[in-house]
C-alpha cells in the first residue's frame, strides 16, 4: 500500500525534498559528488552554492636518491676536490690575500659530489657562478670530477670482474669437492661389491668341498 497523505514534512528517508538531512543532522557532511567526483563539506540536499569544496593535499613526491655515486664514493670525490682546491690555492697569485674557499667553498663541493656532472658549464649553472669564475676554475674542477668518474668506473668494472672470478673459483671448488666425494662413494661401492663377490665365491667353494667330502665318506 502507498500512503497518499502524511503529516510529516517528508514521506520517508529517501525523500528528495530540500532540507531533509539538514533537519535531522545539524553538522556538515563530508561527501563526494556523484557526477564530478569532487569532495565537499555540506549536506548533499543543500544548495550547491553553499557547499565548501575540499582541496585534497597532494602527496609529496620523494626526491629521487642520487644513484650516480654511493655515500662513500661521494666522500671520496669530496676529498679529491678538497685536495685539488688546496693545490689550486697554493698556485694562485692571490693566495696571500684570499682563502681557499674563495675558489670554491665546502658547501659547493658537497653539492657537486651529489650531481652527475657532464660539462664544465653545468658546474657554473649548478653553483650559480659567473662566466669569469667559469673561465678560471670550472674547467679544472670538471677535469677532476671526470677523472674521478673514470677511475670509479674502472674500479667498479674491476670489482665486478673480481666478484665473477671469485664466484667461478667457488663453483669450481664446490664442483671439485662434489666430484671427489662422488668418486669416493663409487670406490667404496665398488669395494663392497668386490668383497661380496669374493665372499660368495668362497662360500660356493666351501660348499663344493663339503659336498665332495660327504660323497667320499658315503662310498661303500
C-alpha positions in Angstrom: 0.0 0.0 0.0 1.2 3.6 -0.7 0.4 6.4 1.7 -1.4 9.2 -0.1 -1.5 11.6 2.9 1.3 12.1 5.5 1.6 14.7 8.2 5.5 15.0 8.3 7.4 17.3 6.0 9.0 14.2 4.3 7.4 11.0 3.2 10.4 8.8 4.0 14.2 8.6 4.5 14.6 8.7 0.7 12.7 11.9 0.3 14.4 14.2 -2.3 12.9 17.4 -0.9 15.3 20.1 0.3 16.4 20.3 3.9 15.7 16.7 4.8 19.2 15.8 6.0 19.7 19.3 7.5 16.7 18.8 9.7 18.0 15.7 11.4 21.7 16.4 11.2 22.9 19.8 12.2 26.6 19.3 11.3 28.3 19.2 7.9 28.7 16.1 5.8 31.9 15.2 4.1 30.8 13.7 0.8 31.7 13.1 -2.8 29.8 14.5 -5.7 28.5 11.6 -7.7 28.9 13.4 -11.0 32.2 15.2 -10.7 33.9 13.1 -8.1 34.9 16.2 -6.1 34.8 16.3 -2.3 32.6 18.8 -0.4 31.6 19.8 3.1 27.9 20.4 3.4 24.7 18.3 3.2 24.0 16.7 -0.2 20.5 18.1 -0.3 21.6 21.8 0.3 22.2 24.2 -2.5 25.4 23.7 -4.4 26.2 27.3 -3.9 26.6 26.8 -0.1 28.9 23.8 -0.2 32.5 24.0 0.5 34.9 22.3 -1.8 37.7 20.3 -0.2 41.1 20.5 -1.7 42.8 17.2 -1.1 46.5 17.7 -0.3 48.8 16.1 -2.9 51.3 13.6 -1.6 54.8 15.0 -1.7 57.0 13.2 -4.1 60.1 11.7 -2.6 63.2 13.2 -4.0 65.0 10.7 -6.2 68.0 9.4 -4.4 71.3 10.0 -6.1 72.3 6.7 -7.6 75.3 8.1 -9.5 77.6 7.7 -6.5 77.3 5.9 -3.2 77.8 7.9 0.0 81.3 6.5 0.3 82.1 7.5 -3.3 80.8 11.0 -2.7 83.1 11.4 0.3 86.0 10.2 -1.8 85.2 12.8 -4.5 84.9 15.5 -1.9 88.4 14.6 -0.6 89.8 14.7 -4.1 88.2 18.1 -4.8 89.5 19.4 -1.4 93.0 18.3 -2.4 92.6 20.0 -5.8 91.4 23.2 -4.1 94.5 23.2 -1.8 96.8 22.8 -4.8 95.0 25.4 -6.8 95.1 27.9 -3.9 98.8 27.3 -3.5 99.4 28.2 -7.1 97.0 31.2 -7.0 98.8 34.5 -7.2 96.2 35.9 -4.8 96.7 33.1 -2.2 98.1 35.6 0.3 95.0 37.7 0.4 92.2 35.2 -0.4 91.3 32.0 1.4 90.8 28.6 -0.4 87.1 28.9 -0.1 87.3 32.0 -2.4 87.9 29.4 -5.2 85.0 27.1 -4.2 83.6 26.6 -0.7 82.9 23.3 1.1 79.1 23.5 0.6 79.6 23.9 -3.2 82.0 20.9 -3.2 79.4 18.8 -1.4 76.7 19.8 -4.0 78.9 18.8 -6.9 79.7 15.5 -5.3 75.9 14.7 -5.4 75.5 15.7 -9.0 76.1 13.8 -12.3 78.3 16.5 -13.9 78.7 16.1 -17.6 80.2 19.5 -18.6 82.0 22.4 -17.0 79.2 24.7 -18.0 76.9 22.6 -15.8 79.1 23.3 -12.8 78.7 27.1 -13.4 74.9 26.6 -13.6 74.6 24.4 -10.5 76.7 26.7 -8.4 75.2 29.9 -9.9 78.6 31.2 -10.7 79.8 33.9 -13.1 81.3 33.4 -16.5 84.6 34.8 -15.2 84.7 32.2 -12.5 83.9 29.5 -15.1 86.8 30.5 -17.2 89.2 30.5 -14.2 88.0 27.4 -12.2 85.1 25.5 -13.7 87.1 23.6 -16.4 89.7 22.4 -13.8 87.0 21.3 -11.4 85.3 19.4 -14.3 88.5 17.6 -15.2 88.9 16.5 -11.5 85.3 15.1 -11.5 85.6 13.5 -14.9 88.8 11.8 -13.9 87.2 10.6 -10.7 84.3 9.1 -12.5 86.6 7.4 -15.0 88.6 5.9 -12.1 85.3 5.0 -10.4 84.1 3.2 -13.5 87.3 1.3 -13.8 87.2 0.3 -10.1 83.6 -0.9 -10.5 84.4 -3.0 -13.5 87.4 -4.5 -11.8 85.3 -5.2 -8.7 82.7 -6.8 -10.8 85.3 -9.0 -12.6 86.8 -10.0 -9.3 83.4 -11.0 -8.0 82.7 -13.1 -11.1 86.1 -14.7 -10.9 85.6 -15.4 -7.2 82.2 -17.0 -7.9 83.8 -19.1 -10.7 86.5 -20.3 -8.3 84.0 -21.1 -5.6 81.9 -23.0 -8.1 85.0 -24.9 -9.3 86.0 -25.7 -5.8 82.5 -26.9 -5.0 82.3 -29.0 -8.1 85.7 -30.5 -7.3 84.7 -31.4 -3.8 81.4 -32.9 -5.1 83.4 -34.9 -7.7 85.9 -36.2 -5.1 83.0 -37.1 -2.8 81.2 -38.9 -5.6 84.5 -40.7 -6.6 85.0 -41.9 -3.0 81.4 -43.2 -2.9 81.8 -45.1 -6.2 85.1 -46.5 -5.0 83.6 -47.6 -1.7 80.6 -49.1 -3.6 82.9 -51.0 -5.9 85.0 -52.3 -3.0 81.9 -53.5 -1.2 80.6 -55.3 -4.3 84.1 -56.9 -4.8 84.0 -58.1 -1.1 80.5 -59.5 -1.6 81.5 -61.4 -4.8 84.6 -62.8 -3.1 82.6 -63.9 -0.1 80.1 -65.6 -2.4 82.9 -67.4 -4.3 84.4 -68.5 -1.0 81.1 -69.7 0.2 80.5 -71.7 -3.0 83.9 -73.2 -2.9 83.4 -74.3 0.7 80.0 -75.9 -0.2 81.6 -77.9 -3.0 84.4 -79.2 -0.7 81.9 -80.2 1.9 79.8 -82.0 -0.7 82.8 -83.8 -2.1 83.9 -84.9 1.4 80.4 -86.1 2.2 80.3 -88.1 -1.1 83.6 -89.8 -0.4 82.6 -90.7 3.1 79.4 -92.3 1.8 81.2 -94.5 -0.7 81.0 -98.4 0.2 
